[in-house]
Amino acid sequence: MSGISWSRSDFPEDFRFGTATSSYQIEGNAKGGCGPSHWDAFARDGGTLRGEDGSVACDHLNRWREDLDLVSQAGFDGYRFSVAWPRVQPAGSGQVNREGLDFYDALVDGLLARNVEPHLTLYHWDLPLPLAEKGGWTNRDTAKRFGDFTEIVMDRIGDRMASVATINEPWCVAWLSHFEGHHAPGLTDIGAAGKAMHNILLAHAHGLDAIRAHGDRPAGIVLNFEAALPARANDKSETAADLYDGIYNRWFLQALTTGTYPEAVLEGLESHLPQGWQDDMAKIARPIDWLGINYYTRSLVDRDDTLPWPHLKTSRGELERTATDWEIYPEGIHQFLTRIAEQTGDLPLHVTENGLATNERPDQSDDQRIRYLDQHGEQLLRAIADDVPLHSYFIWSLLDNFEWALGYDMRFGLTHVDFDTQARTPKASYGEVRDALSR
Ligand code: FCB
């Protein structure tokens, strides 16, 4: 087996390495005064594998010290985590749960004590259930409530953040959850999707206001990108791949950078956008300080006329696949970094998630992860050589955790978690990363 071939010293001196998690996936939301989120309801209604949910997850709420030791002992410079909105405001608005804020306050101090930079994400999908019951992201008011929540969090821990992101992966929040129905709230409704595609950006704008009002912490947003290739070499497939790319890869970035939505997507989606959406675009496009990029895989795209607009179906190609059946396509990360930098110029870019699920036995080496990280790291070096202003690389994830609709079967961690005993065991990849970061 060959290991990770790149080293920290191959990267610019101020380049940062980190690892990422999110609140609902690791904390255990049954404890500490946390309110219910729409993921609990989605799991209860059969949206997840075997009905699994985040009530216990990795019990990070109690084991966070050990988890932060794992971050620092690997030699990571930064840790990307999210704050659970229902833990801070169980009803989604109004009353604050002190215990929740105390937890994050201690976590942040724990990071600083270990010399690890805290990178905060405000919304990584755990919407308070009471807000979901009022329409969630289809309701414009949720965006406003998100601004209030951001203020509360910034007020308590904002001063110590190395960076702050408003929203994690708006495409998943809006499209995957309201059109494809794979994530909470599990809708397959173009009307709901259209509203969510816009309201989530409005939430970003309100969040940005609140971050700016609380000091000078670098503020950004995290978008996910997936390479979209035509399934066949004909015009129909090419147009389909372009439309997929428009919905997935251009909608949010174009709105944030130019205050417009892609024409090809508007053709089908405009009638479903909230009334008066145009009036929000200038606010949505206000400057940010950095952009986070999550990248995992590619899809082959074709048109399928039996499906409703956008008439798209995806498939897999010939490449090696991970446990989630995602193709390993390292060139994609280089392609996106160069393509995005053409639009964003000097704006600092950060890879805020990259990784894969491998489901070997705990006593086996996670060779595929090691290869994946090796290959993607090489592509980052290529991008840097091509003058992309890339400043950091965060690996998803520190721990095996609750992988949303796929429950606990899909193991994305550098560290194995035994969900019966909560024992943490660093995988072979953890050791490889630690070695790469020490050279
Ligand atoms: C991303 C999510 C993250 C995790 C990884 C595998 O889309 O941001 O929470 O589920 O995928």
Residues whose N, C-alpha, C, O or C-beta is under 5 A from the ligand:
A	BS01	FCB	S22
